[in-house]
Amino acid sequence: MINRKIDAFIDKFYKETKKALLITGARQIGKTFSIRQAAHRNFENFIEINFITSPEAIGIFKEAKDVKDILFRLSSYVHTSLVKDKTLIFFDEIQVYPEIVTMIKFLVDEGSYRYALSGSLLGIELNNLRSEPVGYIDVKEMYPLDLQEFYSAIGLSDNVMDSLRNNWETKIPIDEFVHSQLMRAFRLYLVVGGMPQAVMEYKETNNLQNVLSIQKSIMQEYKRDIMKYQKSDNDKRLHLEDIFNLIPSELNAKNKRFILKNLNETARYANYENSFLWLRDAGVALPTFNIEEPKQPLLLSMSRNLFKLFQSDVGLLTSQFSDGIQLKLLTDDKSINFGAIYENFVAQELKAHGFSLYYYNNKRMGELDFVVEYNGNVLPIEVKSGKDYLRHNALTNVIGIKDHDIKSALVLCNDNISQKDNVTYMPIYMIMFLKKDKEVNVTYKFDLSGLKI
């Protein structure tokens, strides 16, 4: 049993609203399992309809006269009574029948039952899922296990996690024994990753070869969906498989930026943009865009044609490198540069914690690995996999420009917590506590009474 953060979100959702919930994300990240578990915790009755394993279920909705007719057909199909106010109806693999998203408005409006939907974004028309009926359905993106979930899954206690959170807030160094153990567990996460099936296999067997087999199987499943989509799509500009296959080698290059010429000597971003967007929306890749200057709002200075492309799961990335890399990671082999894997991990964590992904590269100033908006300010983040983490010329250069107004910076490394001026050095696993600001309700009343005649 693996506890996921999204579980508390789902419980709260069904207690506070009558809307339907659509959980999206890549394949094999645990969407279906989390919905099933939430149903057992919150409802007396649970009905699940999978449009892949039961394609005939689409007939429930076709040519139905109205909502009552749909519910009558549904009850007949599942051979059970639908109990008002106590039943969750779950439509899974909705990419097969995306029209259900439009119909959910009428089912929710009828009000007798609660609804959950899920589907992989691989191989579907995204617009069908993104044009959800406002006010009737909420969309929640799900990701692989982040590091905190992984630590919990392999047995890290809540007390230790609370203590680490205190270290994060106070910047007091972590007990050295605890730090060394957490670094070992962090390197294990780089190998196992956050795909639930891989994590469960490790928990049950500790067999990393079995974990690798599962990861390779998931990669093949992703590639089959990509190939299927390409064959069914008429847009000749899509080169999904070529791009997806290039991610490991591009990240392993000195300049981790994705180089289009490695696809085609005459390649232009405009001709490939739809492919990158598809991989992003499918949840299998994480584009990280360059910004022209590290100033808020970062979105306004984003360069769409300059970007890095990370894997959605660091374990899947590691599985694509040469055999033996897993053991070198676990033993912290100093002869190997793990920079690409460390950066992929950080990108994955930031995305799962709600951050938009940016980096900064300037010929004169140098390159910052990541730049995010945090606590109302721009926060530069450097990722260091070696011993020279105190050397960060680009970060020093950027902080030195008063116009940038950089209040603080974060360097993620293998060593313990320390601080020098406005730069904080943190063990890389502490990124699990960097969370996006909570949304604040802002009210503003504008009085025009003085203009009345």
C-alpha positions, 0 to 999 in steps of 0.5 A: 500500500502506497500513500499518495498526496492526492488521496487527501485531495480527493477526500476533501474534494468529495466532502466540499463540492458536488462537482465531478473530478477528472484526474489526468496524467500519463499512464501507470502513475496510479490514477485508477488506484487512487480513485478506487481507494477514495471510493472505498473510503468515502462511499457505500457504493462504487461503480467502475466503467472502463471504456477500454475493457468494456467498449460496449458501455459507450452504448449507454450514452449513444441515442439516450433521450435524457439523463434519466434514460442514461441512468436507467441504462447505466443501472441495467448495464451494471446489474445493480441499483444506484443508491442516491447520495451514496454512490460514486460512478467512475468512468475510466480510460475516457480517451476512448469516449471523450464525449463523456466529459461534455455529458457529465454536466447533465449528470452532475446537474441531476444530482443523485450521484457523484462522479469521477473520471480518469484517462491517460493523455496519450493518444487522445485529442486534448481539446476534448478533455480541456473544454470541460464544462465549467462549474461542473467538473474540476481537473486535477493533474497527477504525477509519479510519486515525488521524493517525499511520497517515496521516502514514506513508501520505503519507511521514513517516519513522519517524525523524521519528516517533521524534523527535516521540515524544521531544518528546511525552515530554520536552515539548521544543519541535519544530523550527519547520520540522518543526512547520509541515510537520506542521501542513500535513499535519494540515490535509490529514488533516482534508480527506482523513480516514482512509477507506483508499480516500480516502487511496489516491486522494490518494496516487495522484492528489493530486486532492482532488475525486476524494477528495471524490467517494469520501467522498460515495459512502461517505456514500451507502452509509452512508445506504442501509444506514441506510434499509435497516435502518430499513425492516426494523426494527419498532421505531418509535423508530429515527430513524437517518437524521434523527440522522445527517444532523444531526451536521454542523449540531449540531457547527457550533452554538455549543453542540456538544451534540446537541439533541434538539429539533432532531429533534422539539419533544417529543423525549425521549432515552428515545425515541431512545436505541436510535438513538444506540446503533445509530449508535455500534455501527455505527461511524459515529458517536461519542457523547461523554457529559457527566460530572457531575464530573471525578473517577474513575471517569468512567463513574459520573458519566456523563449518558446524555441529555447528549452530543455526537455526532461523525462516525467520520471527520473527512474524511467530516464535512468533506465534508458542509460547504459547498463550498470548506471544503477549500481554507480548511482547507488554507490555514488561513483565519483567517476560519473557525472550525474548532472543530467539525472539530478536536474531531471529529478529537480524538474520532476519535483518542481513540476509536481509541486506546482511550479512552472519550469524555467531556466536562464542562459545568457552568454555574458552571465552564464546559465542558471539551472532553474528559475521559479517564482517563490514567495513573491520573488524570483528564486534561482536554483542551481543543481550540483552533483559534484563537490564544487557546489560552492562555485557557481559563477552564473548565480553570483553574476545574476545576484550581483545585478541590482536590477534583477532584485534577487532576494535569495538563491538556492543551491542543491547539492550532496552536502549538508545545510549551510548559508553564505550571504543570500545563498542557501546550500541544501541537500538535494533531497530537501527540494521536497519542501519547496512548494508553490505559494498557496493561492490567496483570495483577494477582494477589492471593492471599487466605489463609484458612488461619488460619480452619481448625479 
